Amino acid sequence: MDSWLIWKLTGGKVHATDYSNASRTMLFNINTLEWDEEILAELDIPRCMLPEVKPSSGIFGFTDPSVFGGEIPIAGVAGDQQAALFGQTCFEKGQVKSTYGTGGFLLMNTGEEPVFSDSGLVTTIAWGIGGKVYYALEGSIFVAGAAIQWLRDELGFIKKASDCEELAEQVKDTNGCFVVPAFTGLGAPYWDQYARGVIVGLTRGVNKCHIVRATLEAIAFQVEDVLEEMKTVSGYEIPSVQVDGGATANNLLMKMQTDISGIPVVRPECVETTALGAAYLAGLAVGYWADKADVVTNRQVERIFYPYTTPQERAERMALWRKAVGRSRGWAQD
């Protein structure tokens, strides 16, 4: 929910934005937790135009009674990915969630101190709650579920997204084929706007089942690229990855992810964790939940996927993936 919508629902009474949204405006200094006066001056933006920054969990105000027939507290406000991190109850340093949507979005909780990256990750605020601000590392993948849409809409290999799992399971591996779905360039950790999609390793024996399987693997490989970068930058070990988003319904993709990353992949009962996280923040503000420990008890896990590959196998596969990525990079550059 943005500050304009808060203003609208409250009949123009409340102007506020939360810490996690403020960190995305680029006008907010995440170190001082204030609007950045130097940037405001450079862009000639009067400070009085900007909303008051509030905690992510707290009562901002109340809706106008004429809208819903009574006052309803507006109490939980967060950016979409921060809300998903909270919804996954990633409250400890080093805990990571991965959202599999049209794109892919990974956030790592880094605690009360920001961790800065010079290698492709974004430092952001996770949330402000209980008088404290918590930070996160974020990595964005441009194409995740969109690669499945490509198989359906452009290649015609499948009629619906769920078909890709059945098709991919008709073969035991990709037969040496790799797909790099850099249709709009590559996001984290590469940030190469000139990269373009490639299919490499084609032989006479590669069929559409292999290409579909390689496309699913590409999603998992991209997630692992970001996970490895997060470990390197933060120095934290990642015990498991909490997953959400529509593509997590694909069991084969989840098995690929755990085998490529070598850590458990945890799928919750509710994969719509962005909405759930906002609800948790609101519930804490109004006392529905006593504290974050109380929220954790509400979390329900549907399935945990465990890896069956060896470190050597994972290293060999990642090396080949990165070789394929190298073929895609800089393609559209003059």
C-alpha positions in Angstrom: 0.0 0.0 0.0 1.6 3.3 -1.0 1.3 6.7 0.7 -1.2 8.0 -1.8 -3.6 5.1 -1.0 -3.2 5.6 2.7 -4.0 9.3 2.2 -7.1 8.3 0.1 -8.5 5.8 2.5 -8.1 8.0 5.5 -9.9 10.9 3.8 -6.7 12.9 3.5 -5.8 12.6 7.2 -2.7 10.5 7.2 0.5 11.0 5.2 3.0 8.3 5.9 5.3 5.8 4.4 7.1 2.8 6.0 10.8 2.2 6.3 11.0 -0.6 3.7 9.2 1.5 1.1 11.2 4.6 2.0 14.4 2.7 1.3 13.2 2.1 -2.3 12.6 5.8 -3.1 16.3 6.5 -3.5 15.7 9.8 -1.6 16.0 8.0 1.8 19.3 7.6 3.6 19.2 4.0 5.0 22.1 4.7 7.3 20.7 7.9 9.0 17.1 6.8 8.5 16.2 10.3 7.3 15.3 11.8 3.9 18.7 12.6 2.3 19.1 16.4 2.4 21.9 16.4 -0.2 19.9 14.4 -2.8 16.8 16.6 -2.1 18.8 19.7 -2.7 20.3 18.3 -5.9 16.9 17.4 -7.2 15.3 20.6 -5.9 12.7 18.6 -3.9 11.3 20.4 -0.8 11.5 18.3 2.3 7.9 19.3 3.2 6.6 17.4 0.2 7.7 14.0 1.6 5.7 11.9 4.0 6.6 11.1 7.6 8.5 7.8 7.8 6.9 5.3 10.2 7.7 1.8 11.3 6.5 -1.0 9.1 4.3 -2.3 12.0 2.3 0.3 13.7 -1.0 2.1 13.4 -0.7 4.8 10.7 -4.3 6.0 11.1 -7.8 4.8 10.3 -9.9 4.5 7.2 -12.6 7.1 6.7 -15.8 5.6 8.1 -17.7 6.5 4.9 -15.5 4.1 2.9 -16.1 0.8 4.8 -18.9 1.8 7.2 -16.5 2.1 10.2 -12.9 3.0 11.1 -10.4 0.2 10.3 -6.8 0.7 11.5 -4.1 0.8 8.8 -1.3 -1.0 10.6 1.0 -3.0 8.4 2.8 -1.4 5.5 5.8 -2.9 3.7 7.4 -3.2 0.2 6.3 -6.4 -1.6 9.6 -8.4 -1.2 10.1 -7.2 2.4 6.6 -8.3 3.2 7.4 -11.7 1.7 10.6 -12.0 3.8 8.5 -11.2 6.9 5.8 -13.6 5.8 8.4 -16.3 5.6 9.3 -15.5 9.2 12.9 -14.9 8.2 13.7 -13.0 11.4 17.3 -14.2 12.0 20.4 -13.1 10.3 21.3 -15.2 7.3 17.8 -16.4 6.6 16.8 -16.1 3.0 13.5 -16.2 1.0 13.3 -16.7 -2.7 10.1 -15.6 -4.6 9.5 -17.4 -7.9 7.2 -15.1 -9.9 7.6 -13.7 -13.5 11.0 -12.7 -12.2 12.8 -14.0 -9.2 13.5 -12.1 -6.0 15.8 -13.1 -3.1 16.2 -11.3 0.2 18.5 -12.1 3.0 18.0 -10.8 6.5 21.3 -9.2 7.7 20.1 -8.0 11.0 20.4 -4.5 12.5 23.5 -3.6 10.6 23.5 -3.0 6.8 25.7 -5.2 4.7 26.9 -3.5 1.5 27.8 -5.2 -1.7 29.9 -4.0 -4.6 29.2 -7.1 -6.6 25.6 -6.9 -7.8 23.4 -7.0 -4.7 21.2 -4.2 -3.3 21.3 -3.2 0.3 17.9 -2.3 1.6 15.8 -2.0 4.7 13.8 -5.1 5.5 11.4 -3.5 8.0 11.2 -1.3 11.1 9.5 -2.8 14.1 9.6 -2.4 17.9 11.8 0.6 17.7 14.5 -1.2 15.6 15.3 -1.2 11.9 16.5 -4.4 10.2 18.3 -4.6 6.9 18.4 -7.0 4.0 20.5 -7.9 0.9 18.4 -8.2 -2.2 19.1 -9.8 -5.6 16.6 -9.6 -8.5 16.4 -12.1 -11.4 14.8 -10.7 -14.5 13.3 -13.9 -15.9 12.0 -16.8 -13.8 8.4 -17.8 -14.5 8.6 -15.7 -17.6 10.8 -18.4 -19.1 7.9 -20.9 -18.7 5.6 -18.4 -20.4 8.1 -18.3 -23.3 7.9 -22.1 -23.6 4.2 -21.8 -23.8 3.6 -18.7 -25.9 6.5 -18.4 -28.2 7.8 -22.0 -28.6 4.5 -23.8 -28.2 6.1 -26.6 -26.3 3.4 -26.6 -23.6 -0.3 -25.6 -23.4 -0.2 -24.5 -19.8 2.5 -23.8 -17.3 1.9 -26.9 -15.3 2.7 -29.1 -18.4 6.4 -28.3 -18.2 6.9 -30.5 -15.1 5.4 -33.6 -16.9 7.4 -32.9 -20.1 10.7 -32.4 -18.3 10.3 -35.6 -16.3 10.2 -37.6 -19.5 14.0 -37.3 -19.7 16.5 -37.9 -17.0 18.7 -34.9 -17.7 19.1 -32.1 -20.3 21.4 -34.1 -22.5 24.1 -31.5 -22.2 21.7 -28.6 -23.1 21.7 -25.3 -21.2 19.2 -22.4 -21.6 20.1 -18.9 -20.4 16.8 -16.9 -20.5 18.5 -13.5 -20.7 15.6 -12.1 -22.8 15.9 -8.6 -21.3 19.5 -8.9 -20.1 20.8 -10.4 -16.9 19.9 -9.2 -13.4 21.8 -10.0 -10.1 24.6 -10.7 -9.8 25.7 -9.9 -13.4 23.7 -6.8 -14.2 24.4 -7.1 -17.9 21.9 -5.2 -20.0 23.5 -6.4 -23.2 23.1 -10.1 -22.4 20.6 -12.1 -24.5 19.1 -15.5 -24.3 21.0 -18.5 -25.6 20.5 -22.3 -25.9 23.9 -24.0 -25.9 25.1 -27.6 -26.0 22.7 -28.6 -28.7 23.2 -32.0 -30.3 21.1 -34.2 -32.6 19.8 -36.0 -29.6 18.3 -32.9 -27.9 14.5 -32.7 -28.1 11.9 -30.4 -26.6 11.8 -32.3 -23.3 15.5 -31.5 -22.8 14.9 -27.9 -23.6 12.0 -27.6 -21.2 14.1 -29.3 -18.5 17.0 -27.0 -19.2 14.7 -24.0 -18.9 13.5 -25.1 -15.5 17.1 -25.7 -14.4 18.0 -22.2 -15.6 15.6 -20.7 -13.0 17.3 -22.8 -10.2 20.8 -21.9 -11.5 20.0 -18.1 -11.4 18.7 -18.5 -7.8 21.9 -20.3 -6.9 24.0 -17.5 -8.5 22.4 -15.0 -6.1 22.6 -17.3 -3.1 26.3 -17.8 -3.6 26.8 -14.0 -3.9 24.8 -13.4 -0.7 27.0 -15.9 1.2 30.2 -14.3 -0.1 29.1 -10.7 0.7 27.5 -11.3 4.1 29.8 -14.1 5.4 26.7 -15.9 6.7 26.0 -19.6 5.9 22.5 -20.1 4.5 20.9 -23.1 6.3 18.0 -23.3 3.9 16.0 -21.2 1.5 12.3 -20.4 2.1 10.4 -20.3 -1.2 7.1 -18.8 -2.3 5.4 -17.7 -5.5 3.4 -19.5 -8.2 6.3 -21.5 -9.7 6.9 -23.3 -6.4 4.0 -25.5 -7.2 6.4 -27.3 -9.6 7.9 -30.1 -7.5 10.6 -30.8 -10.1 11.8 -27.2 -10.0 12.0 -27.4 -6.2 14.0 -30.7 -6.5 16.3 -29.0 -9.0 16.8 -26.0 -6.7 17.7 -28.1 -3.7 20.1 -30.3 -5.7 21.8 -27.3 -7.4 22.1 -25.3 -4.1 22.9 -28.2 -1.8 20.6 -26.9 1.0 17.0 -27.7 2.0 14.2 -25.9 0.1 11.3 -25.1 2.4 7.8 -24.6 0.8 5.2 -23.2 3.2 1.5 -24.0 3.2 0.7 -20.5 2.1 2.9 -19.4 -0.8 1.3 -16.0 -1.0 3.7 -14.7 1.6 3.7 -11.1 0.6 0.1 -10.7 1.7 0.8 -12.9 4.7 3.7 -10.7 5.8 1.6 -7.6 5.6 -1.0 -9.3 7.7 1.6 -10.3 10.3 2.9 -6.7 10.5 -0.7 -5.4 10.9 -1.5 -8.2 13.4 1.5 -7.3 15.6 0.6 -3.6 15.6 -3.0 -4.2 16.8 -2.0 -7.0 19.3 -3.5 -10.0 17.4 0.0 -11.6 17.7 2.0 -10.9 20.8 5.4 -10.8 19.2 7.5 -12.3 16.4 7.9 -15.6 18.3 4.1 -15.8 18.3 4.1 -15.2 14.5 6.6 -18.1 14.0 4.2 -20.5 15.7 1.6 -19.7 13.0 3.9 -20.7 10.2 3.1 -24.0 8.5 5.4 -25.9 6.2 3.9 -27.9 3.4 7.1 -29.7 2.2 10.8 -29.7 2.6 13.0 -30.7 -0.4 16.4 -32.2 0.5 19.4 -32.4 -1.9 20.8 -35.7 -3.2 23.7 -34.4 -5.2 27.3 -34.3 -4.1 29.4 -31.1 -3.8 31.4 -32.2 -6.8 28.3 -32.7 -8.9 27.0 -29.3 -8.0 30.3 -27.6 -8.7 30.5 -29.3 -12.2 26.9 -28.3 -13.1 27.5 -24.7 -11.9 30.7 -24.4 -13.9 28.9 -25.5 -17.1 26.0 -23.0 -16.3 28.4 -20.2 -15.9 30.1 -21.2 -19.2 26.7 -20.9 -20.8 26.1 -17.5 -19.2 29.4 -16.3 -20.6 28.1 -17.1 -24.1 25.1 -14.9 -23.5 26.9 -11.8 -22.1 27.5 -8.7 -24.2 25.6 -10.1 -27.2 23.6 -6.9 -27.9 26.6 -4.6 -27.3 27.9 -2.6 -30.3 
